[in-house]
Amino acid sequence: MTVDHDLEEIVDLFAIGRPMRNAGLMPVKVATLPLRKAVAVVIEDWSDDKFRQLSAVIQRQAGPAIRSLDDIRHLYDCACADTGCHRRPARPADP
C-alpha cells in the first residue's frame, strides 16, 4: 500500500536521548513543525551526530510515526525535489 505524505503536515520531532544522558531512553520533544522542515532538521542539522539521526522519531497526527532513517531520507529527497511524496514500498523480508 502506498500512502501520500503531506510535506506541509504539522508534526512533532522527537530525539531519543543517549543512555548516559537519559537512562530510560525516553523521547524528548524537540519541536513542532512542518514535515518538510522536520526531515531537514534530521538530515541537515543533525548530520554531524549519527546517533541523533538514528534516534529521530517524527510523530504524525494523520498517520503512524516515521522512525526509520531511510524513510526520513526518502522524504528529505522528496522535499528537495519539491515533488509529492509517497511512502517507500515495503522491503522484502530478510531470508
C-alpha positions in Angstrom: 0.0 0.0 0.0 1.3 3.5 -0.9 0.5 6.4 1.4 0.9 10.0 0.5 2.9 12.2 2.8 1.9 15.8 3.0 5.2 17.6 3.4 3.3 20.6 5.0 1.7 18.4 7.7 2.5 19.7 11.2 4.4 17.0 13.1 6.3 16.6 16.4 10.0 15.9 16.1 11.5 13.7 18.9 15.0 12.7 19.8 15.8 9.7 21.9 18.4 10.6 24.5 21.8 8.9 24.8 22.0 6.3 27.6 24.4 8.4 29.6 22.1 11.4 29.5 18.8 9.6 29.9 18.8 6.1 31.4 15.3 5.4 30.3 15.9 6.4 26.7 12.7 8.5 26.8 11.9 10.5 23.7 12.4 14.2 24.1 10.2 16.6 22.1 12.5 18.9 20.1 9.9 20.9 18.0 6.6 21.0 16.3 6.9 22.0 12.7 6.0 21.0 9.1 7.2 17.6 8.0 9.3 19.2 5.3 11.3 21.1 8.0 11.4 18.1 10.4 13.2 15.9 7.8 15.6 18.8 7.0 16.5 19.1 10.7 17.3 15.4 11.0 19.3 15.2 7.7 20.9 18.6 7.7 21.1 20.0 11.2 21.8 16.6 12.9 24.2 15.3 10.2 27.3 15.6 12.5 25.6 13.4 15.1 24.8 10.0 13.7 23.3 8.7 16.9 20.9 11.6 17.0 19.9 10.9 13.3 19.3 7.3 14.1 17.3 8.2 17.1 14.9 10.6 15.4 11.2 10.0 15.6 8.7 12.1 13.6 5.2 11.7 15.1 2.5 12.4 12.6 -1.1 13.4 13.6 -2.6 11.9 10.4 -0.8 8.5 10.5 1.9 6.3 12.0 5.2 7.7 13.3 8.2 7.8 11.0 11.0 6.1 12.8 13.3 4.8 10.0 16.2 7.0 8.9 15.8 5.5 5.4 12.2 6.8 5.4 13.3 10.2 6.7 16.0 10.4 4.0 13.4 9.4 1.3 11.1 12.2 2.5 14.0 14.6 2.6 14.8 13.7 -1.1 11.2 14.4 -2.0 11.2 17.7 -0.2 14.4 18.7 -2.0 12.9 17.7 -5.3 9.7 19.6 -4.4 7.5 16.8 -5.5 4.7 14.9 -3.9 5.9 12.1 -1.9 4.8 8.5 -1.4 5.9 6.2 1.3 8.6 3.8 0.1 7.4 0.3 -0.8 7.9 -2.2 1.9 11.2 -4.0 1.7 11.1 -7.8 1.2 11.7 -9.8 4.4 15.2 -11.0 5.0 15.6 -14.7 4.4 
